[in-house]
């Protein structure tokens, strides 16, 4: 199994992470994620790939932020890396945001001819999938955060 790490910044106040992270997952769940085909991916197929992503909250008894256990498997049975790991929340109080940091291990699939997928293309595909997952999480969290901020601003504006 090979290691993978990917991270993305999210524009959301660190103190509000828990409430907006619940938008992405509700405790334990699964959802389908589309991994778009990129021109330099080196894949043997040319269509977008769908993976089933499973998540579960890992309670953090020491710090303020929980982690999210995450795994994915290809839905359509194509030669595509599977993954198991976690996503940690790392606050950046100075900038009023945080990072989602995905770490874990992926396994290269066996192709139809019985050989393992090329390690370089397998890593690239796993990295693309991690990036697509983190981008979808960022979009959901930021949308929830901006809606809450807009509602709060409207409330305070009408209260005055």
Residue pairs with C-beta under 8 A, 6 or more apart in sequence:
1 105
1 106
1 107
2 105
2 106
2 107
2 108
2 119
2 122
2 123
2 126
3 103
3 104
3 105
4 83
4 85
4 102
4 103
4 104
4 105
4 106
4 123
4 126
4 127
4 130
5 101
5 102
5 103
6 101
6 102
6 127
6 130
6 131
6 134
7 90
7 99
7 100
7 101
7 102
7 134
8 99
8 100
8 131
8 134
8 135
8 137
8 138
9 92
9 97
9 98
9 99
9 138
10 97
10 98
10 99
10 100
10 137
10 138
10 141
10 142
11 97
11 142
11 145
12 20
12 97
12 98
12 141
12 142
12 145
13 96
13 97
13 145
14 89
14 91
14 92
14 93
14 96
14 97
14 98
16 145
16 148
17 65
17 89
17 91
17 98
18 65
18 66
19 144
19 148
20 141
20 144
20 145
20 148
21 66
21 68
21 89
21 141
23 140
23 141
23 143
23 144
24 55
24 137
24 140
24 141
25 55
25 56
25 57
25 68
27 56
27 57
28 54
28 55
28 56
28 57
29 54
29 55
30 52
30 53
30 54
30 55
31 52
31 53
32 50
32 51
32 52
32 53
32 75
33 50
33 51
33 52
33 53
33 72
33 129
33 132
33 133
33 136
34 48
34 49
34 50
34 132
35 48
35 49
35 50
35 51
35 125
35 128
35 129
35 132
36 48
36 128
36 132
37 43
37 45
37 46
37 47
37 48
37 49
38 128
40 124
41 121
41 124
41 125
41 128
42 118
42 120
42 121
42 124
43 49
43 121
43 125
44 79
44 111
45 78
49 74
49 75
49 76
49 78
49 80
50 74
50 75
50 76
51 72
51 73
51 74
51 75
51 80
51 129
52 72
52 73
52 74
52 75
53 70
53 71
53 72
53 133
54 70
54 71
54 72
55 68
55 69
55 70
56 68
56 69
57 66
57 67
57 68
57 69
58 66
58 67
58 68
58 69
58 86
59 66
60 66
60 67
64 91
65 88
65 89
65 90
65 91
66 89
67 86
67 87
67 88
67 89
68 86
68 87
69 85
69 86
70 83
70 84
70 85
70 86
70 87
70 102
70 104
70 133
71 82
71 83
71 84
71 85
72 82
72 83
72 129
72 133
73 82
74 80
74 82
74 109
78 109
79 109
79 110
79 111
79 112
79 117
80 109
80 125
81 106
81 107
81 108
81 109
81 117
81 122
81 125
81 126
81 129
82 106
82 107
82 109
83 104
83 105
83 106
83 107
83 126
83 129
83 130
84 104
84 105
84 106
85 102
85 103
85 104
85 105
86 102
86 103
86 104
87 100
87 101
87 102
87 134
87 137
88 100
88 101
88 103
89 98
89 99
89 100
89 101
90 98
90 99
90 101
91 98
92 98
92 99
100 134
100 137
100 138
102 130
102 133
102 134
106 122
106 123
106 126
108 116
108 117
108 119
108 122
109 116
109 117
109 122
110 116
110 117
111 117
116 122
117 125
